Amino acid sequence: MTTTATVDAVEPAAAEGATDAAAEAASTGADASGVPSPAPETPVAAADEIKEAVGAKSETAKGILDTLDSMAISAGDMRISLLDALVVVVVIVGVYIAAWVLTRVAKSALKRMTKLDPSQMLLADKLVSLVVWGLAILVGIDMLGIDLTALAVFSGAFGLAIGFGLQKTFGNLIAGIILLMDRSIKPGDVIAIADQSGATTFGQIRKIGIRAVSITTRDEKEYLIPNENLMINQVENWSYSSKNVRIQVPVGVSYNCDIKRAEQLMLEAAGSVDRILKTPPPTVWLDQYGASSVDFVIHCWIRDPEEGVGNIRSAVLKKLWDLFQAEGIEIPFPQNDINLRRNAEFDQLVAAIAQRVDSKGASGD
């Protein structure tokens, strides 16, 4: 009897102790076995540091921050509050402004401290921009105290997006840097391009951007050509090693004229144009004996192809027209002679026409 009473007294006490342990575990975030359960983690550690630093100085500010921090959502082991979102926005805006200002200051200092040509300066600007923005991103991540392991899924998805969707963008960025490093294409160069119809024209490079090269033609059409296309395709650069460009002006004269005098007049016409260089001097080549003319080609050199080549041909031909008119040199045009073979039908036709003409003349008399 005594033993039974003792056991009955111990069992309620044990049950009461178990109830207290469960209540304590629930209040401390532990399970019934006493092992603490992990609390949701926030990916932005900077928010907690700001809350502690501000709370130590002002109770009012601490209350506001606690209220913002209480407005949170949890997804698995991650907890994101309104305070975290505000801190992220402030840091991103601050880092962006600081990086933009530092990029401008670095570019300005680079222009004052170095003596680089336009292509080298553009390459240096791009490298400075990449370095500054890369450091700004790393500093922003460090300031936020972001746990990058919490963003592993997002970073993997972003990597896939770069690999598939942004592959061409990164390829064009690297291609633009390579073009500037080997100086095969630089701002101010004149290159020959083909438009959508397949007609080849020339244009001047105005800008080499991150994605494309801006080329402006003489009729103010602006082409945006991907950097990768200019690196892997054939490009006709008129000013790669020299800006001197030779222009051909075809001219035809009559077989009855003095071709030596015509050649002198061609040289005089070419020499009268201001943009044509005196050294090397213009030359005239006899190209061929054509069907209705003796064909010459005037070769002349210019140093400013970006100002156009068609206007040079026009100026030479207009001056040559006046000189040929003054000297009586004929500029021929195609002429055709018709030879009719004589046969019976032809004789009948001629006789009929003659009879008709005679009858009209008799009636008129």
The 8 nearest C-alpha neighbors of each residue, nearest first, counted from 0:
[[1, 3, 2, 4, 5, 6, 7, 8],
 [0, 2, 4, 3, 5, 6, 7, 8],
 [3, 1, 5, 4, 0, 6, 7, 8],
 [2, 4, 0, 6, 5, 1, 7, 8],
 [3, 5, 7, 1, 2, 6, 8, 0],
 [4, 6, 8, 2, 3, 7, 9, 1],
 [7, 5, 9, 8, 3, 4, 10, 2],
 [6, 8, 4, 5, 10, 9, 3, 11],
 [7, 9, 5, 6, 10, 11, 4, 12],
 [8, 10, 6, 12, 7, 11, 13, 5],
 [9, 11, 13, 12, 7, 8, 14, 6],
 [12, 10, 14, 13, 9, 15, 8, 7],
 [13, 11, 15, 9, 14, 10, 16, 8],
 [14, 12, 16, 10, 15, 11, 17, 9],
 [13, 15, 11, 17, 12, 16, 10, 18],
 [14, 16, 12, 18, 13, 17, 11, 19],
 [17, 15, 13, 19, 18, 14, 20, 12],
 [16, 18, 20, 14, 15, 19, 21, 13],
 [17, 19, 15, 21, 16, 20, 22, 14],
 [18, 20, 22, 16, 17, 21, 23, 15],
 [21, 19, 17, 23, 22, 18, 24, 16],
 [22, 20, 24, 18, 23, 31, 19, 25],
 [21, 23, 19, 25, 24, 20, 18, 26],
 [24, 22, 26, 20, 25, 21, 19, 27],
 [23, 25, 29, 21, 27, 22, 26, 30],
 [26, 24, 22, 28, 23, 27, 29, 21],
 [25, 27, 23, 24, 28, 22, 29, 21],
 [28, 26, 24, 25, 29, 23, 35, 22],
 [27, 29, 25, 36, 26, 35, 24, 30],
 [35, 30, 28, 24, 36, 34, 27, 33],
 [29, 31, 32, 33, 24, 34, 35, 36],
 [32, 30, 33, 21, 24, 29, 20, 34],
 [33, 31, 30, 34, 29, 24, 21, 20],
 [32, 34, 31, 30, 29, 24, 35, 20],
 [33, 35, 29, 32, 30, 36, 31, 24],
 [29, 36, 34, 28, 30, 33, 37, 27],
 [37, 35, 29, 28, 38, 34, 30, 27],
 [38, 36, 35, 39, 28, 76, 29, 40],
 [37, 39, 40, 36, 76, 28, 35, 77],
 [40, 38, 76, 77, 78, 37, 41, 73],
 [39, 41, 77, 78, 76, 38, 42, 79],
 [40, 42, 78, 43, 77, 79, 44, 39],
 [41, 43, 145, 146, 44, 149, 40, 77],
 [44, 42, 145, 45, 41, 144, 143, 46],
 [45, 43, 144, 46, 47, 145, 42, 143],
 [44, 46, 143, 48, 144, 43, 47, 49],
 [47, 45, 49, 44, 48, 83, 43, 50],
 [46, 48, 50, 49, 45, 44, 51, 43],
 [49, 47, 45, 51, 50, 46, 52, 44],
 [48, 50, 52, 46, 47, 51, 53, 45],
 [49, 51, 47, 53, 48, 52, 54, 46],
 [50, 52, 54, 48, 49, 53, 47, 55],
 [53, 51, 49, 55, 54, 50, 48, 56],
 [54, 52, 50, 55, 56, 51, 49, 57],
 [55, 53, 61, 51, 57, 56, 52, 50],
 [54, 56, 53, 52, 57, 51, 58, 61],
 [57, 55, 54, 53, 58, 52, 60, 61],
 [58, 56, 54, 60, 59, 55, 61, 53],
 [57, 59, 61, 60, 54, 62, 56, 55],
 [60, 58, 62, 61, 57, 63, 54, 64],
 [59, 61, 63, 62, 57, 58, 64, 54],
 [60, 62, 54, 58, 64, 59, 63, 65],
 [63, 61, 65, 59, 60, 64, 58, 66],
 [62, 64, 60, 66, 65, 61, 67, 59],
 [63, 65, 67, 61, 66, 62, 68, 60],
 [66, 64, 68, 62, 63, 67, 61, 69],
 [65, 67, 63, 69, 64, 68, 62, 70],
 [68, 66, 64, 82, 81, 65, 69, 70],
 [67, 69, 65, 82, 80, 66, 70, 64],
 [68, 70, 66, 67, 71, 65, 80, 81],
 [71, 69, 68, 67, 80, 81, 66, 72],
 [80, 72, 70, 79, 69, 81, 68, 78],
 [71, 73, 79, 78, 80, 74, 70, 77],
 [74, 72, 78, 77, 75, 79, 71, 39],
 [75, 73, 77, 76, 78, 72, 39, 79],
 [74, 76, 77, 73, 39, 78, 40, 38],
 [75, 77, 39, 40, 74, 78, 38, 73],
 [78, 76, 40, 39, 74, 75, 41, 73],
 [77, 79, 73, 41, 40, 39, 72, 74],
 [80, 78, 71, 72, 41, 83, 73, 77],
 [71, 81, 79, 83, 68, 82, 70, 72],
 [80, 82, 84, 83, 67, 70, 68, 71],
 [83, 81, 67, 68, 85, 80, 84, 86],
 [82, 84, 80, 86, 81, 85, 46, 43],
 [83, 85, 81, 87, 82, 86, 88, 80],
 [86, 84, 82, 88, 87, 83, 89, 81],
 [85, 87, 83, 89, 84, 88, 90, 82],
 [88, 86, 84, 90, 85, 89, 91, 83],
 [87, 89, 85, 91, 86, 90, 92, 84],
 [90, 88, 86, 92, 91, 87, 93, 85],
 [89, 91, 93, 87, 92, 88, 94, 86],
 [92, 90, 94, 88, 93, 89, 95, 87],
 [93, 91, 95, 89, 90, 94, 88, 96],
 [94, 92, 90, 96, 95, 91, 89, 97],
 [93, 95, 97, 91, 96, 92, 90, 98],
 [96, 94, 92, 98, 93, 97, 91, 99],
 [97, 95, 99, 93, 98, 94, 100, 92],
 [96, 98, 94, 100, 95, 99, 101, 93],
 [99, 97, 101, 95, 100, 96, 94, 102],
 [100, 98, 96, 102, 97, 101, 95, 103],
 [99, 101, 97, 103, 102, 98, 96, 104],
 [102, 100, 104, 98, 103, 99, 105, 97],
 [101, 103, 105, 99, 100, 104, 128, 98],
 [104, 102, 100, 106, 101, 105, 107, 99],
 [103, 105, 101, 107, 102, 106, 108, 100],
 [104, 106, 108, 102, 107, 103, 101, 109],
 [107, 105, 109, 103, 108, 104, 124, 102],
 [106, 108, 104, 110, 109, 105, 103, 111],
 [109, 107, 105, 111, 110, 106, 112, 104],
 [110, 108, 106, 112, 107, 111, 113, 105],
 [109, 111, 107, 108, 112, 113, 106, 114],
 [112, 110, 108, 109, 113, 107, 114, 106],
 [111, 113, 109, 110, 108, 114, 107, 115],
 [114, 112, 110, 109, 111, 115, 108, 120],
 [113, 115, 116, 112, 110, 111, 120, 109],
 [116, 114, 120, 119, 113, 117, 118, 110],
 [115, 117, 119, 118, 120, 114, 121, 113],
 [118, 116, 120, 119, 121, 115, 186, 185],
 [119, 117, 121, 185, 120, 116, 179, 122],
 [120, 118, 122, 116, 121, 117, 115, 123],
 [119, 121, 123, 117, 118, 122, 115, 116],
 [120, 122, 124, 118, 123, 119, 117, 125],
 [123, 121, 119, 125, 124, 120, 179, 118],
 [122, 124, 120, 126, 121, 125, 127, 119],
 [125, 123, 121, 127, 122, 126, 106, 120],
 [124, 126, 128, 122, 123, 127, 129, 121],
 [127, 125, 129, 123, 128, 124, 130, 122],
 [128, 126, 124, 130, 125, 129, 123, 131],
 [127, 129, 125, 131, 126, 130, 102, 132],
 [128, 130, 126, 132, 127, 131, 133, 125],
 [131, 129, 133, 127, 128, 132, 134, 126],
 [132, 130, 128, 134, 133, 129, 127, 135],
 [131, 133, 135, 129, 134, 130, 128, 98],
 [132, 134, 130, 136, 135, 131, 129, 137],
 [133, 135, 137, 131, 132, 136, 138, 130],
 [136, 134, 132, 138, 133, 137, 139, 98],
 [135, 137, 139, 133, 134, 138, 132, 140],
 [136, 138, 134, 140, 139, 135, 141, 133],
 [139, 137, 141, 135, 140, 136, 142, 134],
 [138, 140, 142, 136, 141, 137, 135, 143],
 [141, 139, 137, 143, 138, 142, 145, 144],
 [140, 142, 144, 138, 139, 143, 137, 145],
 [143, 141, 139, 144, 140, 138, 45, 90],
 [144, 142, 45, 140, 145, 141, 43, 139],
 [143, 145, 44, 141, 45, 142, 43, 140],
 [144, 146, 43, 42, 143, 147, 140, 44],
 [147, 145, 42, 148, 149, 144, 43, 150],
 [146, 148, 150, 149, 145, 151, 42, 154],
 [147, 149, 151, 150, 146, 152, 145, 42],
 [148, 150, 147, 151, 146, 42, 77, 152],
 [151, 149, 147, 153, 148, 152, 154, 146],
 [150, 152, 148, 154, 153, 149, 155, 147],
 [153, 151, 155, 154, 150, 156, 149, 148],
 [152, 154, 156, 150, 155, 151, 157, 158],
 [155, 153, 157, 151, 156, 152, 150, 158],
 [156, 154, 158, 152, 157, 153, 151, 159],
 [155, 157, 159, 153, 158, 154, 160, 152],
 [158, 156, 154, 160, 155, 159, 153, 161],
 [157, 159, 155, 161, 160, 156, 154, 162],
 [158, 160, 162, 156, 157, 161, 163, 155],
 [161, 159, 157, 164, 163, 158, 162, 156],
 [162, 160, 165, 158, 159, 163, 164, 166],
 [161, 163, 159, 166, 160, 158, 165, 164],
 [164, 162, 160, 161, 166, 165, 159, 167],
 [163, 165, 160, 161, 166, 162, 167, 159],
 [166, 164, 161, 168, 167, 163, 162, 169],
 [165, 167, 162, 169, 168, 163, 164, 161],
 [168, 166, 170, 169, 165, 171, 164, 227],
 [169, 167, 165, 171, 170, 166, 210, 172],
 [168, 170, 172, 171, 166, 167, 173, 165],
 [169, 171, 167, 173, 168, 172, 174, 166],
 [170, 172, 174, 226, 227, 168, 210, 169],
 [173, 171, 169, 209, 175, 170, 174, 210],
 [172, 174, 176, 170, 175, 171, 177, 169],
 [173, 175, 171, 177, 227, 172, 176, 226],
 [176, 174, 178, 172, 226, 173, 177, 171],
 [175, 177, 173, 179, 174, 178, 180, 172],
 [178, 176, 180, 174, 179, 175, 173, 181],
 [179, 177, 175, 176, 180, 181, 182, 183],
 [178, 180, 182, 176, 177, 181, 122, 118],
 [179, 181, 177, 182, 178, 176, 122, 119],
 [180, 182, 183, 178, 179, 177, 184, 176],
 [183, 181, 179, 184, 180, 178, 185, 118],
 [182, 184, 181, 178, 239, 185, 179, 180],
 [185, 183, 182, 178, 188, 179, 186, 239],
 [184, 186, 118, 188, 182, 187, 179, 183],
 [187, 185, 204, 205, 188, 206, 118, 117],
 [186, 188, 204, 203, 205, 185, 189, 206],
 [189, 187, 238, 204, 186, 203, 185, 190],
 [190, 188, 203, 237, 202, 238, 236, 305],
 [189, 191, 236, 235, 237, 201, 202, 188],
 [190, 192, 201, 235, 200, 202, 236, 199],
 [191, 193, 200, 199, 201, 190, 194, 202],
 [194, 192, 199, 198, 197, 200, 195, 191],
 [193, 195, 197, 196, 198, 199, 192, 200],
 [196, 194, 197, 193, 198, 199, 192, 222],
 [195, 197, 194, 198, 193, 199, 200, 192],
 [198, 196, 194, 193, 195, 199, 192, 200],
 [199, 197, 193, 196, 194, 200, 195, 192],
 [200, 198, 193, 192, 197, 194, 191, 201],
 [201, 199, 192, 191, 193, 198, 202, 194],
 [200, 202, 191, 190, 192, 216, 189, 199],
 [201, 203, 216, 215, 189, 214, 190, 191],
 [202, 204, 189, 214, 215, 188, 187, 205],
 [205, 203, 214, 186, 187, 188, 206, 213],
 [204, 206, 186, 213, 214, 187, 203, 215],
 [207, 205, 213, 186, 212, 204, 208, 214],
 [208, 206, 212, 213, 211, 186, 209, 175],
 [209, 207, 211, 210, 212, 206, 175, 213],
 [208, 210, 172, 211, 175, 171, 207, 226],
 [211, 209, 171, 208, 172, 225, 168, 226],
 [212, 210, 225, 226, 224, 208, 223, 209],
 [211, 213, 207, 224, 223, 208, 206, 226],
 [212, 214, 223, 206, 205, 222, 204, 207],
 [215, 213, 204, 222, 203, 221, 202, 205],
 [216, 214, 221, 202, 203, 220, 219, 222],
 [217, 215, 202, 219, 220, 218, 201, 203],
 [216, 218, 219, 307, 202, 215, 220, 306],
 [217, 219, 216, 220, 215, 221, 202, 307],
 [220, 218, 216, 217, 215, 221, 202, 214],
 [219, 221, 216, 218, 215, 222, 217, 214],
 [222, 220, 215, 214, 219, 216, 213, 223],
 [221, 223, 214, 213, 224, 215, 220, 212],
 [224, 222, 213, 212, 211, 214, 225, 221],
 [223, 225, 211, 212, 222, 226, 213, 228],
 [226, 224, 211, 227, 228, 210, 212, 171],
 [225, 227, 211, 171, 175, 229, 228, 174],
 [226, 228, 171, 230, 174, 225, 229, 231],
 [229, 227, 230, 226, 231, 225, 232, 224],
 [228, 230, 226, 232, 227, 231, 234, 225],
 [229, 231, 227, 228, 232, 226, 174, 178],
 [230, 232, 228, 229, 227, 233, 226, 234],
 [233, 231, 229, 228, 230, 234, 227, 235],
 [232, 234, 235, 231, 229, 230, 228, 236],
 [235, 233, 236, 232, 229, 191, 190, 192],
 [236, 234, 191, 190, 237, 233, 192, 189],
 [237, 235, 190, 239, 238, 234, 189, 191],
 [238, 236, 189, 190, 239, 235, 242, 244],
 [237, 239, 242, 241, 188, 236, 240, 189],
 [240, 238, 236, 241, 237, 183, 188, 184],
 [239, 241, 238, 242, 237, 236, 243, 183],
 [242, 240, 238, 243, 239, 237, 244, 302],
 [241, 243, 238, 302, 244, 237, 303, 240],
 [242, 244, 302, 241, 301, 300, 245, 238],
 [245, 243, 301, 300, 242, 302, 246, 304],
 [246, 244, 300, 299, 301, 298, 247, 243],
 [245, 247, 299, 298, 300, 244, 248, 308],
 [248, 246, 298, 297, 296, 249, 299, 245],
 [247, 249, 297, 296, 312, 250, 298, 246],
 [250, 248, 296, 295, 297, 247, 251, 294],
 [251, 249, 295, 294, 296, 248, 252, 297],
 [250, 252, 294, 293, 292, 295, 330, 249],
 [253, 251, 330, 293, 292, 331, 329, 254],
 [252, 254, 292, 331, 255, 329, 256, 330],
 [253, 255, 256, 292, 293, 252, 291, 258],
 [256, 254, 253, 257, 329, 252, 258, 328],
 [257, 255, 253, 254, 258, 328, 329, 252],
 [258, 256, 260, 259, 261, 255, 328, 254],
 [257, 259, 261, 260, 256, 262, 252, 254],
 [260, 258, 262, 261, 257, 263, 264, 256],
 [259, 261, 263, 262, 258, 257, 264, 256],
 [262, 260, 258, 264, 259, 263, 257, 265],
 [261, 263, 265, 259, 260, 264, 258, 266],
 [264, 262, 260, 266, 265, 261, 267, 259],
 [263, 265, 267, 261, 262, 266, 268, 260],
 [266, 264, 262, 268, 267, 263, 261, 269],
 [267, 265, 269, 263, 264, 268, 270, 262],
 [268, 266, 264, 270, 265, 269, 263, 271],
 [267, 269, 265, 271, 319, 266, 270, 318],
 [270, 268, 266, 267, 271, 315, 272, 265],
 [269, 271, 267, 268, 272, 266, 275, 281],
 [270, 272, 268, 269, 267, 273, 315, 318],
 [273, 271, 270, 275, 274, 269, 314, 315],
 [272, 274, 275, 271, 270, 276, 269, 277],
 [273, 275, 272, 301, 276, 311, 302, 303],
 [276, 274, 301, 273, 300, 272, 299, 277],
 [277, 275, 278, 300, 301, 274, 279, 280],
 [276, 278, 280, 279, 275, 281, 270, 300],
 [279, 277, 280, 276, 300, 281, 275, 299],
 [278, 280, 277, 276, 281, 300, 299, 282],
 [279, 281, 277, 278, 276, 282, 299, 300],
 [282, 280, 299, 298, 266, 269, 279, 300],
 [281, 283, 298, 297, 280, 299, 284, 266],
 [284, 282, 297, 296, 298, 262, 295, 285],
 [285, 283, 296, 295, 286, 297, 282, 298],
 [284, 286, 295, 287, 294, 296, 283, 293],
 [285, 287, 295, 294, 284, 296, 288, 293],
 [288, 286, 294, 289, 285, 293, 295, 292],
 [287, 289, 293, 294, 292, 290, 286, 291],
 [288, 290, 292, 291, 293, 287, 294, 251],
 [289, 291, 292, 288, 333, 293, 334, 287],
 [290, 292, 289, 333, 331, 332, 293, 334],
 [293, 291, 289, 253, 252, 251, 294, 254],
 [292, 294, 288, 252, 251, 289, 254, 253],
 [293, 295, 251, 287, 286, 250, 292, 288],
 [294, 296, 285, 286, 250, 284, 249, 251],
 [297, 295, 249, 284, 248, 283, 250, 247],
 [296, 298, 283, 248, 247, 282, 249, 299],
 [299, 297, 247, 282, 281, 246, 283, 296],
 [298, 300, 281, 246, 245, 275, 297, 282],
 [301, 299, 245, 276, 244, 275, 246, 243],
 [300, 302, 275, 244, 276, 243, 303, 274],
 [303, 301, 243, 242, 304, 244, 300, 276],
 [302, 304, 305, 306, 301, 242, 243, 307],
 [305, 303, 306, 307, 302, 308, 244, 301],
 [304, 306, 303, 307, 203, 189, 202, 217],
 [307, 305, 304, 303, 308, 217, 310, 302],
 [306, 308, 304, 305, 309, 310, 217, 311],
 [309, 307, 311, 310, 304, 312, 306, 246],
 [310, 308, 312, 311, 307, 313, 314, 246],
 [309, 311, 313, 308, 312, 314, 307, 306],
 [312, 310, 314, 308, 309, 313, 315, 307],
 [313, 311, 315, 309, 310, 314, 248, 316],
 [312, 314, 310, 316, 311, 315, 317, 309],
 [313, 315, 311, 317, 312, 316, 310, 318],
 [316, 314, 312, 318, 269, 313, 268, 317],
 [315, 317, 319, 313, 318, 314, 320, 312],
 [318, 316, 320, 314, 319, 315, 313, 321],
 [317, 319, 315, 320, 321, 316, 268, 314],
 [320, 318, 316, 322, 268, 317, 321, 323],
 [319, 321, 317, 323, 318, 322, 316, 324],
 [320, 322, 324, 319, 318, 323, 325, 317],
 [321, 323, 319, 325, 324, 320, 326, 318],
 [324, 322, 328, 326, 320, 325, 321, 327],
 [325, 323, 327, 321, 322, 326, 320, 328],
 [324, 326, 322, 323, 327, 321, 328, 320],
 [327, 325, 323, 324, 328, 322, 321, 261],
 [328, 326, 324, 325, 323, 329, 322, 256],
 [329, 327, 323, 326, 256, 324, 330, 252],
 [328, 330, 253, 331, 252, 327, 323, 256],
 [329, 331, 252, 253, 251, 328, 332, 292],
 [332, 330, 253, 329, 252, 292, 291, 333],
 [331, 333, 334, 291, 330, 292, 253, 251],
 [332, 334, 291, 331, 335, 290, 292, 289],
 [335, 333, 332, 336, 291, 331, 290, 337],
 [334, 336, 337, 333, 291, 338, 332, 290],
 [335, 337, 338, 334, 339, 333, 291, 290],
 [338, 336, 339, 335, 340, 334, 341, 333],
 [337, 339, 336, 340, 341, 335, 345, 342],
 [340, 338, 341, 337, 345, 342, 336, 346],
 [339, 341, 342, 338, 345, 337, 343, 346],
 [342, 340, 345, 339, 346, 343, 344, 338],
 [341, 343, 345, 344, 346, 340, 347, 339],
 [344, 342, 346, 345, 347, 341, 348, 349],
 [343, 345, 347, 346, 342, 348, 341, 349],
 [344, 346, 348, 342, 343, 347, 341, 349],
 [347, 345, 349, 343, 348, 344, 350, 342],
 [348, 346, 350, 344, 345, 349, 351, 343],
 [349, 347, 345, 351, 346, 350, 352, 344],
 [348, 350, 346, 352, 351, 347, 353, 345],
 [351, 349, 353, 347, 352, 348, 354, 346],
 [352, 350, 354, 348, 353, 349, 347, 355],
 [351, 353, 355, 349, 350, 354, 356, 348],
 [352, 354, 350, 356, 355, 351, 349, 357],
 [355, 353, 357, 351, 356, 352, 350, 358],
 [356, 354, 358, 352, 353, 357, 351, 359],
 [355, 357, 353, 359, 354, 358, 352, 360],
 [358, 356, 360, 354, 355, 359, 353, 361],
 [359, 357, 355, 361, 360, 356, 354, 362],
 [360, 358, 356, 362, 357, 361, 363, 355],
 [359, 361, 357, 363, 358, 362, 356, 364],
 [362, 360, 358, 364, 363, 359, 357, 356],
 [363, 361, 359, 364, 360, 358, 357, 356],
 [364, 362, 360, 361, 359, 358, 357, 356],
 [363, 361, 362, 360, 359, 358, 357, 356]]
